[in-house]
Amino acid sequence: MEESRKYFDPEILAKLEGLELRARRIVEGYVAGLHRSPYHGFSIEFAEHREYAPGDDLRYLDWKVFGRTDKLYLKQYEEETNLIANVLLDTSESMLYRSEGSPMSKLQYAQCAAAALCHLVLHQQDSAGLVTFDEQIRALVRPSSNPSHLEQLLYVMQQDATRRKTAIGPIFHDLAERFKKRSIVIILSDLFDNVDGMMAGLKHFRHRRHEVILFHVLDAAEIDFPFRRTTLFRGLEQLPDVLVEPRALRKAYLEQFDAYVRRLKTACRMHQIDYVLMQTDRPLDIALSSYLASRMKRGSG
């Protein structure tokens, strides 16, 4: 268990060459940690019943139906009806940020997580697609369940980030109309944009009956604001550089940041959107293994 989970460590991941190797090591660690296939890791919700056949997983027997009919039926979930996962990766300039204490930038961390999630979806023999975006859609790879599709997804993920701003709300509205089939929409972003605009776009996905998972990717310094000495903060996404005395700003910054995160979490909860914080100096199992385990528990409950 300990040997497999070391590949979730960002410092180890940062030393591995190539996103494909990183994705494979993460998935190997995840599967070994579960001691079973992650086949039901992305179950959305109950879909229908089918009759029990010898060899079927008894965990999915519907005992209530058995009590009424004296017949054995299994619950089928969405992943058995050709699940589609659309991964949305923010490649705007702010995602390039990496503080001194972080082994990876936000973008590198998000790329590793996106690669691992696509790997898992394809391992389930389901379909994975990818969108990279900033203020525009930069690449859109249609979902496919072909195992060789992973190579194309990884290639697109590794393209250089832009030096542009983020425009999350309009992008989400656009994609909600483009995604014709119901899917799981997996978003990896630092979410540095207007909350009202973002939530309007996220609600559009929900209105179109997509399930939404929001991975909020942040650097530890953005959460804790550990700066002490007079610091020149470099402007990203076309904002100017600013020279400030951090100690005078820390309290106000943390209050505003905490209020922003609380507002985001509350809005997600109201609209049945899963919110997961990803901190780039922490092992990926905090963001992935724990979350996927909770999905499986909900799906089999």
C-alpha positions as CSV (number, residue, x, y, z in Angstrom):
1,M,0.0,0.0,0.0
2,E,2.7,2.5,1.0
3,E,4.8,1.6,-2.0
4,S,1.9,2.2,-4.4
5,R,0.8,5.4,-2.8
6,K,4.1,7.2,-3.1
7,Y,3.2,8.0,-6.7
8,F,0.6,10.4,-5.5
9,D,3.4,12.6,-4.0
10,P,3.7,15.8,-6.1
11,E,7.5,15.8,-5.5
12,I,7.8,12.3,-7.0
13,L,5.4,13.1,-9.8
14,A,7.5,16.2,-10.7
15,K,10.6,14.0,-11.2
16,L,8.9,11.6,-13.6
17,E,9.4,12.3,-17.2
18,G,6.3,12.6,-19.3
19,L,2.6,12.9,-18.5
20,E,1.8,9.4,-19.7
21,L,4.2,7.9,-17.1
22,R,2.8,10.1,-14.4
23,A,-0.8,9.1,-15.3
24,R,0.1,5.4,-15.3
25,R,1.9,5.6,-12.0
26,I,-1.0,7.4,-10.4
27,V,-3.5,4.9,-11.7
28,E,-1.4,1.9,-10.6
29,G,-1.2,3.4,-7.1
30,Y,-4.9,4.0,-7.0
31,V,-5.9,0.6,-8.1
32,A,-3.4,-1.1,-5.8
33,G,-4.6,1.0,-2.9
34,L,-8.2,-0.2,-3.6
35,H,-7.1,-3.8,-3.9
36,R,-9.7,-4.1,-6.6
37,S,-10.6,-2.7,-10.0
38,P,-11.9,0.9,-10.0
39,Y,-14.7,-0.2,-12.4
40,H,-17.5,1.5,-10.5
41,G,-15.5,4.6,-9.7
42,F,-17.6,6.9,-11.8
43,S,-21.1,5.5,-11.3
44,I,-23.5,8.4,-11.7
45,E,-26.8,7.1,-10.5
46,F,-29.2,4.1,-10.6
47,A,-30.4,3.4,-14.2
48,E,-32.4,0.2,-14.3
49,H,-32.6,-3.4,-13.2
50,R,-31.5,-6.6,-14.9
51,E,-31.8,-10.2,-13.8
52,Y,-29.0,-11.8,-11.8
53,A,-26.6,-14.1,-13.6
54,P,-24.1,-16.4,-12.0
55,G,-20.8,-14.5,-11.4
56,D,-22.5,-11.1,-11.0
57,D,-21.3,-8.9,-8.1
58,L,-23.7,-9.6,-5.2
59,R,-23.2,-6.1,-3.8
60,Y,-25.6,-4.8,-6.4
61,L,-28.5,-7.1,-5.7
62,D,-31.7,-5.3,-5.0
63,W,-33.0,-7.0,-1.8
64,K,-36.2,-4.9,-1.8
65,V,-37.2,-6.3,-5.2
66,F,-36.2,-9.8,-4.0
67,G,-38.5,-9.4,-1.0
68,R,-41.4,-8.4,-3.2
69,T,-41.0,-10.8,-6.1
70,D,-38.7,-13.6,-4.8
71,K,-36.5,-13.0,-7.8
72,L,-32.9,-11.8,-8.0
73,Y,-32.3,-8.5,-9.8
74,L,-29.2,-6.3,-9.9
75,K,-29.1,-2.5,-9.9
76,Q,-27.4,-1.2,-13.0
77,Y,-25.7,2.1,-12.9
78,E,-24.9,4.7,-15.5
79,E,-21.4,3.4,-16.2
80,E,-23.0,0.2,-17.6
81,T,-24.9,2.3,-20.1
82,N,-21.8,3.9,-21.9
83,L,-20.7,6.6,-19.5
84,I,-19.1,9.7,-21.1
85,A,-16.7,11.9,-19.1
86,N,-15.8,15.3,-20.5
87,V,-12.7,16.7,-18.9
88,L,-12.3,20.5,-18.9
89,L,-8.8,21.8,-18.3
90,D,-8.1,25.4,-17.6
91,T,-4.9,26.5,-19.4
92,S,-5.0,30.2,-18.7
93,E,-1.9,32.1,-17.4
94,S,-2.9,32.0,-13.7
95,M,-2.6,28.2,-13.8
96,L,1.2,28.6,-14.4
97,Y,1.6,29.9,-10.9
98,R,4.0,27.9,-8.6
99,S,5.1,29.2,-5.2
100,E,8.5,28.4,-3.8
101,G,7.2,25.6,-1.6
102,S,5.3,23.8,-4.3
103,P,6.9,21.1,-6.5
104,M,4.5,21.6,-9.4
105,S,2.5,24.5,-10.9
106,K,-1.2,24.4,-10.8
107,L,-1.3,23.5,-14.4
108,Q,1.1,20.6,-14.0
109,Y,-0.9,19.3,-11.0
110,A,-4.2,19.6,-13.0
111,Q,-2.6,17.8,-16.0
112,C,-1.6,14.9,-13.8
113,A,-5.1,14.6,-12.3
114,A,-6.8,15.0,-15.7
115,A,-4.5,12.3,-17.2
116,A,-5.2,9.9,-14.4
117,L,-9.0,10.5,-14.6
118,C,-9.0,9.9,-18.3
119,H,-6.9,6.8,-17.8
120,L,-9.4,5.5,-15.3
121,V,-12.4,6.2,-17.5
122,L,-10.9,4.4,-20.4
123,H,-9.9,1.5,-18.1
124,Q,-13.6,1.2,-17.4
125,Q,-14.2,0.9,-21.1
126,D,-16.1,4.1,-21.1
127,S,-15.6,7.3,-23.1
128,A,-13.3,10.3,-22.3
129,G,-13.2,13.6,-24.0
130,L,-11.1,16.7,-23.3
131,V,-11.5,20.5,-23.6
132,T,-8.7,23.0,-22.9
133,F,-9.7,26.6,-22.4
134,D,-8.8,30.1,-21.2
135,E,-11.0,33.0,-22.5
136,Q,-11.7,30.7,-25.5
137,I,-11.9,27.0,-26.2
138,R,-8.3,26.1,-27.3
139,A,-8.8,22.4,-28.1
140,L,-11.8,20.1,-28.1
141,V,-11.2,16.3,-28.3
142,R,-14.5,14.3,-28.8
143,P,-15.1,11.5,-26.4
144,S,-14.0,8.0,-27.4
145,S,-13.7,4.7,-25.5
146,N,-10.8,3.4,-27.7
147,P,-7.8,2.7,-25.4
148,S,-5.5,4.3,-27.9
149,H,-7.5,7.6,-27.4
150,L,-5.5,8.3,-24.3
151,E,-2.4,9.2,-26.4
152,Q,-4.3,12.0,-28.2
153,L,-5.7,13.2,-24.8
154,L,-2.3,13.3,-23.3
155,Y,-0.8,15.1,-26.3
156,V,-3.4,17.9,-26.1
157,M,-3.1,18.2,-22.4
158,Q,0.7,18.9,-22.7
159,Q,0.4,21.8,-25.1
160,D,1.8,25.0,-23.7
161,A,-0.4,27.1,-21.5
162,T,-1.6,30.5,-22.9
163,R,-0.8,33.9,-21.6
164,R,-4.5,34.8,-21.6
165,K,-7.2,35.5,-19.1
166,T,-10.0,33.2,-18.0
167,A,-13.6,33.5,-19.2
168,I,-15.2,30.6,-17.4
169,G,-18.9,31.5,-17.6
170,P,-19.1,32.0,-21.4
171,I,-17.0,28.9,-22.0
172,F,-19.3,26.7,-19.9
173,H,-22.4,28.1,-21.6
174,D,-20.9,27.3,-25.0
175,L,-19.9,23.7,-23.9
176,A,-23.3,23.0,-22.3
177,E,-24.8,23.5,-25.7
178,R,-22.1,21.5,-27.5
179,F,-22.3,18.4,-25.3
180,K,-25.4,16.7,-26.7
181,K,-25.2,13.5,-24.8
182,R,-25.5,13.4,-21.0
183,S,-22.1,13.1,-19.4
184,I,-20.0,13.7,-16.3
185,V,-18.3,17.1,-16.7
186,I,-15.0,17.1,-14.8
187,I,-13.5,20.6,-14.4
188,L,-9.9,21.4,-13.3
189,S,-9.3,25.1,-12.7
190,D,-8.2,27.6,-10.2
191,L,-11.6,29.3,-10.8
192,F,-10.1,32.8,-10.8
193,D,-13.2,34.5,-12.3
194,N,-16.5,36.0,-11.3
195,V,-18.4,33.6,-9.1
196,D,-21.9,34.6,-10.5
197,G,-20.7,34.1,-14.1
198,M,-19.1,30.7,-13.2
199,M,-22.2,29.5,-11.4
200,A,-24.5,30.5,-14.3
201,G,-22.4,28.3,-16.6
202,L,-22.3,25.4,-14.2
203,K,-26.1,25.6,-13.7
204,H,-26.4,25.4,-17.5
205,F,-24.6,22.0,-17.4
206,R,-27.0,20.8,-14.7
207,H,-30.0,22.1,-16.7
208,R,-28.7,19.9,-19.6
209,R,-28.7,17.0,-17.1
210,H,-24.9,16.6,-16.9
211,E,-23.3,15.7,-13.7
212,V,-20.6,18.2,-12.6
213,I,-17.4,17.6,-10.6
214,L,-15.4,20.8,-9.8
215,F,-11.8,20.2,-8.9
216,H,-10.6,23.6,-7.5
217,V,-6.8,23.6,-8.1
218,L,-4.9,26.0,-5.8
219,D,-1.3,26.6,-4.7
220,A,-0.8,26.5,-0.9
221,A,0.4,30.1,-1.0
222,E,-2.9,31.2,-2.4
223,I,-4.7,29.6,0.5
224,D,-2.4,30.5,3.3
225,F,-0.8,33.8,2.0
226,P,2.5,33.1,3.9
227,F,4.4,36.1,2.6
228,R,6.1,38.3,5.2
229,R,8.6,40.6,3.4
230,T,7.8,43.4,1.0
231,T,7.1,41.5,-2.2
232,L,6.6,42.4,-5.9
233,F,3.6,40.4,-7.0
234,R,3.7,39.7,-10.7
235,G,0.5,40.3,-12.5
236,L,-1.0,37.4,-14.4
237,E,-3.8,37.4,-17.0
238,Q,-2.9,40.9,-18.2
239,L,-3.0,42.5,-14.7
240,P,-0.2,44.8,-13.6
241,D,2.7,44.0,-11.2
242,V,2.1,45.3,-7.6
243,L,4.6,46.0,-4.9
244,V,3.0,45.4,-1.5
245,E,3.6,44.9,2.2
246,P,2.0,41.5,2.7
247,R,1.6,41.6,6.5
248,A,-0.7,44.6,6.1
249,L,-2.8,42.8,3.6
250,R,-2.9,39.3,5.0
251,K,-5.9,39.5,7.2
252,A,-8.1,41.2,4.5
253,Y,-6.8,38.8,1.9
254,L,-7.7,35.7,3.9
255,E,-11.1,37.1,4.8
256,Q,-11.9,37.7,1.2
257,F,-10.5,34.4,0.0
258,D,-12.4,32.4,2.6
259,A,-15.6,34.2,1.8
260,Y,-15.1,33.4,-1.9
261,V,-14.5,29.7,-1.3
262,R,-17.5,29.5,1.1
263,R,-19.7,31.2,-1.5
264,L,-18.5,28.8,-4.2
265,K,-19.0,25.7,-2.0
266,T,-22.5,26.8,-1.0
267,A,-23.5,27.5,-4.6
268,C,-22.2,24.0,-5.6
269,R,-24.1,22.3,-2.8
270,M,-27.3,24.1,-3.8
271,H,-27.0,22.9,-7.4
272,Q,-25.8,19.3,-6.6
273,I,-22.3,20.0,-8.0
274,D,-19.4,18.1,-6.4
275,Y,-16.7,20.5,-5.1
276,V,-13.2,19.1,-4.4
277,L,-10.2,21.3,-3.3
278,M,-6.9,20.2,-4.8
279,Q,-3.8,21.8,-3.2
280,T,-0.7,21.4,-5.3
281,D,1.7,20.5,-2.5
282,R,-0.4,17.6,-1.2
283,P,-0.6,14.0,-2.5
284,L,-3.1,13.5,-5.2
285,D,-4.8,10.8,-3.2
286,I,-6.4,13.5,-1.1
287,A,-8.1,14.8,-4.2
288,L,-8.6,11.6,-6.2
289,S,-8.7,8.4,-4.1
290,S,-10.8,9.9,-1.3
291,Y,-13.2,11.5,-3.7
292,L,-13.6,8.4,-6.0
293,A,-14.1,6.2,-2.9
294,S,-16.9,8.4,-1.8
295,R,-18.5,8.2,-5.3
296,M,-18.4,4.4,-5.2
297,K,-19.9,4.4,-1.7
298,R,-22.8,6.7,-2.9
299,G,-23.3,4.6,-6.1
300,S,-23.5,1.3,-4.3
301,G,-25.6,2.6,-1.4
